[in-house]
Amino acid sequence: MQELVQSGHSGLIARGLGRSYGDSAVSRGGVLLQTTRNRFLAFDAESGRVTCEAGVTLEDIIHVAIPKGWFLPTTPGTKFVTVGGAIAADVHGKNHHRDGAWGEYLQRFSLLLADGSVIQCSPQVNQDVFWATVGGMGLTGIILEATIQLVQVPSAYVDVKQRRSRNLDEAFDLFIETDEKYKYSVAWIDCLSQGQELGRSVLLLGNDAPADMLRASGKHEPLFWPCKRSKSIPFAFPGLAMNKLAIKAFNGLYYHSHGNKNTFVDFDSYFYPLDSIHHWNRIYGKRGFVQYQALFPRECSREAMTTLLKMISKSGQASFLAVLKSSGVANQGILSYLFDGHTLALDFPYRGEKTDRLCRELDKVLLDFGGRVYLAKDALVNAETFSRMYPKLNEFKRIKQRLDPQSIFRSQQSDRVGITDVSSF
Ligand SMILES: Cc1cc2nc3c(=O)[nH]c(=O)nc-3n(C[C@H](O)[C@H](O)[C@H](O)COP(=O)(O)OP(=O)(O)OC[C@H]3O[C@@H](n4cnc5c(N)ncnc54)[C@H](O)[C@@H]3O)c2cc1C
């Protein structure tokens, strides 16, 4: 790998498990697969510190850590993500409002630079490179290995309160009321509902389930990780399967079948529901889908989300999955995504120009309300819009220019959003 980088081959980019939704791990010059670097280097079960190569996956860590009472400090909605990918996107989970993002638990990493040298980075050493790499989408170099601080958990279950809200206003009220009380929160939103029911939702609020409560309910091994058989979507569904009527019917069914209740849910089912269906993306047919994740500042997120949902509902382009989360203090990475507010992730079946147009319209709402899209989910945003969403872009570019003056590390995304200079390719 070092030789390839030193050869000055422009247009290289690291690739983990390819779970980013856009073109951040795709490059004309070639990709460097990180899944080959997948060894654990150390795990201290006393302190919960793990050191591993960047290709180790979150699933690998969970299998080692949970039996010892440790878990990931924050986790995205899939465990099929590498440590390198988690750092590069500064991923977040359902506990951002309380615990922040991945970068805050990252103690150090080693980074292969464009000139072939390897440096150590931490919040104390090469601090600027550290925070440019956290959330930097692979553009500062190749993360080789890293040390992460895990968090202690009493069990492998979440004590979940499921609550239904009749519209977006009620959902926001519930989030505000419960942010302090619950470590995890997420709402599934029916983005086709309209009028009085606009944004009706099912909220899943949760805390780590105490071991004694689990034992009392008959679960005698609280740290036991229940193994489930996964299903697989065998082929791409016909394009018409994901039409507005089908999504509307599904949304109605989901909303009405999820009433208020309290329950213990194992980590796999709570954090990673999609992981149990391999190739779930095939339900969108051969044209696939685009994911669009919108973030708005807390002071205007209610109004902004209402505007966004009205626009989507009117466009007739339904999102099958729409997930609302609360976010807390801003991430420290220079290009990291989240700040204090609310974020909504949407999946649109791809309909060519029609979908492109809708996303451009949504971008305008984001800009009007001081919001932004998430690089790990983005496939469409242009350079002008991106620069208005990320005010620290020039700071990032200066560090990138110092570390990688020839732009050896670049992706199709970095060219599209103007982080790297397309004319110099
Ligand atoms: C079902 C699903 C749910 C998701 N839910 C969430 C969520 O809740 N929160 C969230 O934050 N994200 C979420 N994501 C997005 C996902 O967590 C990120 O896109 C993550 O970066 C993917 O990691 P990966 O290993 O697949 O990396 P890839 O997708 O292969 O690459 C992502 C970026 O990381 C860079 N990279 C990878 N390895 C290295 C390395 N060793 N050194 C330097 N750069 C590297 C790549 O160059 C690229 O820019 C979700 C994705 C899916 C599919």
PDBQT file of the ligand as one rigid body, heavy atoms in Angstrom, charges set to zero:
ROOT
HETATM    1  C1  LIG A 501     -28.142   0.662   6.882  1.00  0.00    +0.000 C 
HETATM    2  C2  LIG A 501     -27.188   1.783   7.167  1.00  0.00    +0.000 A 
HETATM    3  C3  LIG A 501     -27.404   2.569   8.285  1.00  0.00    +0.000 A 
HETATM    4  C4  LIG A 501     -26.529   3.613   8.572  1.00  0.00    +0.000 A 
HETATM    5  N1  LIG A 501     -26.763   4.369   9.679  1.00  0.00    +0.000 NA
HETATM    6  C5  LIG A 501     -25.928   5.363  10.018  1.00  0.00    +0.000 A 
HETATM    7  C6  LIG A 501     -26.118   6.114  11.200  1.00  0.00    +0.000 A 
HETATM    8  O1  LIG A 501     -27.080   5.902  11.941  1.00  0.00    +0.000 OA
HETATM    9  N2  LIG A 501     -25.200   7.071  11.508  1.00  0.00    +0.000 N 
HETATM   10  C7  LIG A 501     -24.115   7.309  10.716  1.00  0.00    +0.000 A 
HETATM   11  O2  LIG A 501     -23.310   8.166  11.070  1.00  0.00    +0.000 OA
HETATM   12  N3  LIG A 501     -23.910   6.615   9.583  1.00  0.00    +0.000 NA
HETATM   13  C8  LIG A 501     -24.782   5.658   9.216  1.00  0.00    +0.000 A 
HETATM   14  N4  LIG A 501     -24.566   4.932   8.068  1.00  0.00    +0.000 N 
HETATM   15  C9  LIG A 501     -23.422   5.298   7.219  1.00  0.00    +0.000 C 
HETATM   16  C10 LIG A 501     -22.129   4.536   7.578  1.00  0.00    +0.000 C 
HETATM   17  O3  LIG A 501     -21.980   4.425   8.963  1.00  0.00    +0.000 OA
HETATM   18  C11 LIG A 501     -20.930   5.313   7.043  1.00  0.00    +0.000 C 
HETATM   19  O4  LIG A 501     -21.107   5.586   5.686  1.00  0.00    +0.000 OA
HETATM   20  C12 LIG A 501     -19.585   4.608   7.244  1.00  0.00    +0.000 C 
HETATM   21  O5  LIG A 501     -18.566   5.506   6.890  1.00  0.00    +0.000 OA
HETATM   22  C13 LIG A 501     -19.450   3.364   6.378  1.00  0.00    +0.000 C 
HETATM   23  O6  LIG A 501     -18.241   2.698   6.691  1.00  0.00    +0.000 OA
HETATM   24  P1  LIG A 501     -17.514   1.722   5.662  1.00  0.00    +0.000 P 
HETATM   25  O7  LIG A 501     -16.494   0.942   6.412  1.00  0.00    +0.000 OA
HETATM   26  O8  LIG A 501     -18.524   0.948   4.899  1.00  0.00    +0.000 OA
HETATM   27  O9  LIG A 501     -16.769   2.771   4.747  1.00  0.00    +0.000 OA
HETATM   28  P2  LIG A 501     -16.943   3.122   3.185  1.00  0.00    +0.000 P 
HETATM   29  O10 LIG A 501     -18.369   3.362   2.888  1.00  0.00    +0.000 OA
HETATM   30  O11 LIG A 501     -16.232   2.098   2.380  1.00  0.00    +0.000 OA
HETATM   31  O12 LIG A 501     -16.139   4.499   3.135  1.00  0.00    +0.000 OA
HETATM   32  C14 LIG A 501     -16.670   5.633   3.768  1.00  0.00    +0.000 C 
HETATM   33  C15 LIG A 501     -15.602   6.732   3.848  1.00  0.00    +0.000 C 
HETATM   34  O13 LIG A 501     -14.595   6.294   4.745  1.00  0.00    +0.000 OA
HETATM   35  C16 LIG A 501     -13.323   6.380   4.136  1.00  0.00    +0.000 C 
HETATM   36  N5  LIG A 501     -12.473   5.321   4.690  1.00  0.00    +0.000 N 
HETATM   37  C17 LIG A 501     -12.779   4.015   4.845  1.00  0.00    +0.000 A 
HETATM   38  N6  LIG A 501     -11.731   3.358   5.399  1.00  0.00    +0.000 NA
HETATM   39  C18 LIG A 501     -10.765   4.288   5.603  1.00  0.00    +0.000 A 
HETATM   40  C19 LIG A 501      -9.415   4.254   6.108  1.00  0.00    +0.000 A 
HETATM   41  N7  LIG A 501      -8.863   3.125   6.556  1.00  0.00    +0.000 N 
HETATM   42  N8  LIG A 501      -8.703   5.392   6.130  1.00  0.00    +0.000 NA
HETATM   43  C20 LIG A 501      -9.239   6.578   5.681  1.00  0.00    +0.000 A 
HETATM   44  N9  LIG A 501     -10.480   6.670   5.204  1.00  0.00    +0.000 NA
HETATM   45  C21 LIG A 501     -11.234   5.547   5.160  1.00  0.00    +0.000 A 
HETATM   46  C22 LIG A 501     -13.610   6.215   2.649  1.00  0.00    +0.000 C 
HETATM   47  O14 LIG A 501     -12.579   6.776   1.840  1.00  0.00    +0.000 OA
HETATM   48  C23 LIG A 501     -14.927   6.967   2.509  1.00  0.00    +0.000 C 
HETATM   49  O15 LIG A 501     -14.690   8.337   2.336  1.00  0.00    +0.000 OA
HETATM   50  C24 LIG A 501     -25.411   3.884   7.729  1.00  0.00    +0.000 A 
HETATM   51  C25 LIG A 501     -25.198   3.087   6.591  1.00  0.00    +0.000 A 
HETATM   52  C26 LIG A 501     -26.075   2.051   6.310  1.00  0.00    +0.000 A 
HETATM   53  C27 LIG A 501     -25.833   1.204   5.092  1.00  0.00    +0.000 C 
ENDROOT
TORSDOF 0
